[in-house]
Amino acid sequence: MKFRIIIDKEKEEEIIARVHRKTHLIDEIETLVSGAGTADEVIGYDEDDIKLLKIYDIEAFYIEDGKTYAAYADKKKYRVKMHLYELEAILPNYFRKINKSNIANMKQIVRFKTSLNGAVDAEFKSGFRDYISRRCF
């Protein structure tokens, strides 16, 4: 597969992909390019309820028991039916990966707490806490 970018300010932006067949990756690229790459809301599930979660009010997306959850400003956790890598592709740049199983909203962190062993935790407005890996710190 080849990839090239031609910068020409005089012409309209256009993206052309020549592929042998349509795959899941091609579908993701199409979604990203077509403008659906930035989300304002994500669907969250709480037992039998479905709620539209505003991205700005989500403190973090994290993995628990193999499932993805959103820690929300109302101090509840909501199940999200997306993988972290899918969320990373659509989230604004103020969301950053703080460890291998957490993407945090940097605007919702109120403090960083250190422990005697050198570990650093991020504490969010609702009280939710998670550790920051050394690689991501």
Backbone bond lengths (Angstrom), bond angles and torsions (degrees), N, CA, C in turn:
res aa  C-N    CA-C-N  psi(-1)  N-CA   C-N-CA  omega(-1)  CA-C   N-CA-C  phi
1 M - - - 1.436 - - 1.516 108.84 -
2 K 1.302 116.12 136.62 1.459 121.74 178.07 1.513 109.47 -107.14
3 F 1.322 115.58 153.24 1.459 121.52 176.47 1.512 108.32 -140.63
4 R 1.326 116.45 130.36 1.455 118.69 176.37 1.519 109.90 -147.59
5 I 1.317 115.14 150.44 1.465 122.78 178.14 1.519 107.51 -122.19
6 I 1.316 115.34 130.13 1.462 121.15 175.85 1.522 106.98 -116.72
7 I 1.314 117.10 117.69 1.454 121.44 -179.65 1.527 108.55 -95.48
8 D 1.332 114.32 115.81 1.456 120.98 179.75 1.527 107.12 -141.24
9 K 1.330 116.69 103.28 1.461 121.65 -175.96 1.529 112.68 -68.89
10 E 1.298 117.26 -14.60 1.464 121.39 -177.63 1.536 112.36 -82.35
11 K 1.316 118.08 -22.12 1.465 121.78 -175.04 1.527 111.24 -106.01
12 E 1.334 114.24 158.66 1.454 121.31 176.45 1.536 109.49 -69.69
13 E 1.342 116.16 144.18 1.458 119.24 178.95 1.522 110.06 -68.47
14 E 1.326 114.98 138.00 1.456 121.18 -178.74 1.519 108.13 -151.08
15 I 1.305 115.63 139.92 1.461 120.35 176.59 1.524 107.55 -122.99
16 I 1.320 115.37 126.82 1.460 121.98 179.31 1.523 107.60 -122.47
17 A 1.315 115.81 130.26 1.465 120.57 176.67 1.518 108.24 -121.68
18 R 1.314 117.10 122.09 1.463 121.95 174.65 1.528 107.07 -101.21
19 V 1.312 115.08 114.80 1.463 120.01 -176.35 1.524 109.66 -129.12
20 H 1.319 115.95 159.33 1.462 121.29 178.93 1.522 111.47 -79.98
21 R 1.341 116.10 -32.20 1.462 120.67 177.57 1.522 108.68 -159.23
22 K 1.315 115.43 160.20 1.464 121.06 179.96 1.530 108.92 -82.26
23 T 1.325 115.65 126.69 1.462 121.42 179.99 1.526 109.22 -124.98
24 H 1.325 115.55 176.83 1.467 121.10 177.51 1.534 110.44 -60.12
25 L 1.315 117.15 -39.55 1.464 121.46 178.71 1.523 110.92 -62.41
26 I 1.312 117.55 -42.00 1.467 121.74 179.11 1.532 109.62 -64.21
27 D 1.334 117.31 -39.64 1.471 120.88 177.22 1.532 110.81 -61.69
28 E 1.339 116.52 -41.93 1.473 120.46 178.98 1.523 111.11 -65.31
29 I 1.322 116.77 -41.37 1.467 120.71 178.97 1.525 109.60 -63.64
30 E 1.319 117.17 -42.30 1.462 121.47 179.46 1.527 110.87 -62.25
31 T 1.320 117.36 -42.72 1.461 121.42 178.37 1.521 110.89 -63.46
32 L 1.306 116.51 -43.26 1.460 121.13 -179.99 1.521 111.56 -64.42
33 V 1.299 116.96 -44.08 1.461 121.83 -177.25 1.526 111.67 -71.44
34 S 1.314 117.25 -35.33 1.462 120.39 -175.25 1.523 113.42 -74.13
35 G 1.312 118.53 -0.82 1.459 120.66 176.01 1.508 114.01 103.15
36 A 1.313 117.44 -7.59 1.452 119.90 178.08 1.517 110.23 -81.72
37 G 1.311 116.86 13.11 1.449 121.66 -175.90 1.508 115.01 -80.24
38 T 1.318 117.61 -8.46 1.454 119.13 175.64 1.515 108.07 -124.13
39 A 1.288 115.95 125.04 1.457 121.06 -175.93 1.519 110.50 -102.87
40 D 1.331 115.74 148.02 1.457 121.77 172.31 1.518 110.51 -101.34
41 E 1.327 115.26 -27.08 1.455 121.14 -177.79 1.525 109.87 -141.27
42 V 1.325 114.00 155.37 1.461 121.51 176.82 1.521 106.31 -132.03
43 I 1.310 116.83 145.32 1.463 120.46 178.68 1.520 108.98 -82.11
44 G 1.346 115.48 128.66 1.460 121.68 177.84 1.513 110.48 -119.52
45 Y 1.314 117.10 145.85 1.455 122.89 -178.58 1.520 109.19 -116.82
46 D 1.347 115.68 130.69 1.457 122.36 177.90 1.521 107.17 -129.09
47 E 1.316 117.64 99.20 1.461 124.11 -173.04 1.527 109.59 52.45
48 D 1.326 119.54 -107.04 1.463 121.74 -178.46 1.522 112.67 -97.38
49 D 1.320 118.21 -5.32 1.456 122.04 -177.02 1.519 111.48 -93.51
50 I 1.321 114.86 148.43 1.458 122.02 173.85 1.513 107.05 -119.54
51 K 1.337 116.65 132.37 1.462 120.51 -176.82 1.524 109.40 -134.71
52 L 1.331 115.98 138.85 1.456 120.10 172.38 1.519 107.53 -82.70
53 L 1.326 116.12 118.16 1.458 121.69 -177.72 1.521 109.10 -97.11
54 K 1.314 117.01 125.15 1.459 121.15 177.26 1.529 108.05 -73.34
55 I 1.313 116.03 130.55 1.463 121.68 -175.95 1.528 111.11 -55.40
56 Y 1.323 117.62 -43.31 1.458 120.42 -175.95 1.533 111.83 -62.68
57 D 1.347 117.63 -30.43 1.467 121.59 -178.00 1.523 113.29 -87.72
58 I 1.322 117.51 -4.29 1.463 120.49 176.52 1.517 107.98 -81.94
59 E 1.320 116.12 126.16 1.462 120.60 -178.54 1.522 111.57 -82.11
60 A 1.323 116.29 -38.92 1.465 119.75 -179.19 1.515 110.11 -165.02
61 F 1.318 115.00 154.54 1.459 122.57 168.45 1.516 105.62 -108.95
62 Y 1.328 117.01 132.01 1.460 119.28 -177.78 1.522 110.62 -145.30
63 I 1.326 114.56 161.58 1.459 122.10 179.66 1.524 108.45 -100.63
64 E 1.337 114.93 130.98 1.464 121.29 175.24 1.524 107.18 -140.16
65 D 1.315 117.12 124.30 1.470 123.19 -177.54 1.524 112.25 52.98
66 G 1.332 116.54 37.91 1.444 121.59 176.69 1.525 115.37 78.64
67 K 1.330 117.45 5.26 1.459 121.79 -179.46 1.527 109.37 -117.87
68 T 1.326 116.22 151.73 1.456 121.72 -179.07 1.526 109.68 -92.99
69 Y 1.326 115.70 132.55 1.460 122.36 179.01 1.523 109.90 -127.94
70 A 1.333 114.70 155.69 1.460 121.55 173.45 1.517 107.44 -113.44
71 A 1.336 116.84 125.85 1.465 121.55 172.12 1.523 105.30 -85.35
72 Y 1.324 116.28 118.58 1.467 121.16 -172.27 1.519 110.79 -106.99
73 A 1.310 116.01 162.07 1.464 122.32 -176.59 1.532 112.57 -62.81
74 D 1.327 118.30 -22.73 1.476 120.70 179.34 1.533 111.98 -82.26
75 K 1.319 117.11 13.78 1.468 125.57 177.70 1.531 113.44 68.37
76 K 1.330 117.14 16.01 1.457 121.55 175.59 1.522 108.96 -105.29
77 K 1.322 114.66 162.09 1.456 118.92 172.71 1.516 107.76 -113.61
78 Y 1.322 115.12 139.59 1.449 121.97 -178.44 1.518 109.23 -122.08
79 R 1.324 115.31 137.78 1.464 121.00 176.79 1.524 108.64 -74.76
80 V 1.315 116.06 133.34 1.461 122.23 178.41 1.521 107.15 -119.27
81 K 1.319 116.52 130.11 1.461 120.27 -175.81 1.523 111.30 -92.39
82 M 1.328 115.92 50.73 1.461 122.65 175.13 1.517 107.44 -137.87
83 H 1.319 116.22 155.16 1.455 121.25 174.81 1.526 109.14 -85.03
84 L 1.326 116.37 160.55 1.462 119.83 179.49 1.516 112.22 -60.03
85 Y 1.327 117.96 -39.09 1.467 119.40 -179.40 1.530 111.02 -65.77
86 E 1.321 117.99 -31.58 1.466 120.97 176.34 1.524 110.40 -70.51
87 L 1.312 116.33 -39.69 1.462 120.60 178.04 1.520 111.16 -66.26
88 E 1.326 116.50 -41.48 1.466 120.19 178.92 1.518 111.89 -55.99
89 A 1.318 116.72 -35.22 1.462 121.18 -177.86 1.526 113.15 -70.86
90 I 1.335 117.86 -25.01 1.462 119.66 -175.48 1.525 114.00 -110.59
91 L 1.320 118.05 -9.39 1.465 120.32 -175.95 1.527 111.75 -80.41
92 P 1.332 116.48 150.43 1.472 120.19 175.67 1.528 110.75 -64.19
93 N 1.328 116.02 166.52 1.466 120.42 -174.06 1.523 114.27 -71.48
94 Y 1.325 119.35 -8.29 1.463 119.25 176.19 1.532 112.09 -83.31
95 F 1.331 117.56 0.86 1.460 121.52 169.87 1.516 107.57 -95.20
96 R 1.333 115.92 128.27 1.464 121.08 -178.96 1.526 109.88 -132.43
97 K 1.287 114.68 146.82 1.457 120.48 177.09 1.522 108.14 -74.94
98 I 1.354 117.18 124.07 1.463 119.79 -179.83 1.528 111.88 -106.52
99 N 1.309 116.92 -16.72 1.461 122.21 170.02 1.527 107.18 -159.78
100 K 1.309 117.41 -179.90 1.467 118.48 -172.34 1.523 113.19 -68.15
101 S 1.324 118.27 -13.69 1.465 120.12 -178.53 1.526 112.83 -126.07
102 N 1.333 117.91 24.82 1.459 120.38 -179.42 1.525 111.00 -150.49
103 I 1.334 115.21 130.82 1.465 122.70 170.55 1.520 106.01 -114.74
104 A 1.323 117.11 118.98 1.459 121.95 -172.74 1.518 112.35 -106.11
105 N 1.327 115.36 145.79 1.455 122.84 172.00 1.525 106.61 -84.29
106 M 1.315 117.35 107.83 1.460 121.45 -174.62 1.534 112.17 -64.17
107 K 1.332 117.34 -22.70 1.463 121.26 179.62 1.526 112.09 -77.94
108 Q 1.324 117.57 -12.78 1.463 121.52 -179.03 1.536 112.59 -100.79
109 I 1.319 117.68 -3.14 1.464 120.80 179.49 1.530 108.62 -81.40
110 V 1.329 115.90 127.35 1.469 119.43 179.61 1.519 112.45 -98.18
111 R 1.327 117.15 -27.20 1.468 118.91 178.47 1.522 110.97 -163.30
112 F 1.315 113.36 158.45 1.458 121.57 173.80 1.518 106.74 -110.20
113 K 1.328 116.78 129.10 1.460 121.11 -179.14 1.518 108.96 -112.38
114 T 1.313 115.72 132.49 1.461 120.65 177.44 1.520 109.49 -106.02
115 S 1.308 115.58 150.79 1.457 120.34 176.52 1.526 108.49 -113.91
116 L 1.323 116.50 173.18 1.456 121.43 -176.86 1.526 112.94 -62.76
117 N 1.326 117.13 -29.37 1.461 119.40 -179.19 1.526 112.74 -83.61
118 G 1.326 117.95 2.17 1.456 121.94 176.13 1.517 114.76 94.76
119 A 1.325 117.06 -1.48 1.462 119.87 178.67 1.530 109.72 -72.05
120 V 1.330 115.77 148.83 1.457 121.37 179.77 1.523 108.51 -122.39
121 D 1.337 115.98 129.70 1.461 122.37 176.35 1.517 109.65 -111.11
122 A 1.330 115.71 146.07 1.461 121.28 172.53 1.521 106.81 -98.88
123 E 1.330 116.13 130.11 1.456 120.91 177.39 1.527 108.16 -111.42
124 F 1.330 115.65 129.31 1.450 122.14 -176.05 1.521 111.16 -98.97
125 K 1.313 116.95 169.57 1.471 122.90 -176.56 1.528 113.00 -56.20
126 S 1.331 117.38 -37.13 1.464 120.46 -177.73 1.527 113.02 -80.22
127 G 1.328 117.23 -8.36 1.448 121.12 -176.17 1.516 113.34 102.77
128 F 1.316 117.35 -10.43 1.464 121.96 176.47 1.523 108.93 -60.21
129 R 1.334 116.44 137.96 1.465 121.47 -179.80 1.515 110.19 -132.74
130 D 1.318 115.23 147.95 1.460 121.06 172.64 1.523 108.06 -153.05
131 Y 1.303 116.11 155.88 1.457 120.26 -176.83 1.535 111.10 -80.70
132 I 1.311 115.62 156.10 1.460 121.82 174.94 1.526 106.40 -109.57
133 S 1.319 115.78 123.13 1.458 118.94 -179.55 1.521 109.79 -70.50
134 R 1.293 116.31 154.77 1.483 120.46 -179.92 1.513 111.15 -62.24
135 R 1.324 117.04 -35.86 1.455 121.18 179.78 1.536 111.20 -63.49
136 C 1.331 116.87 -39.03 1.464 120.51 -177.44 1.531 112.92 -85.89
137 F 1.339 117.68 -19.48 1.461 120.71 -177.81 1.518 109.97 -68.69
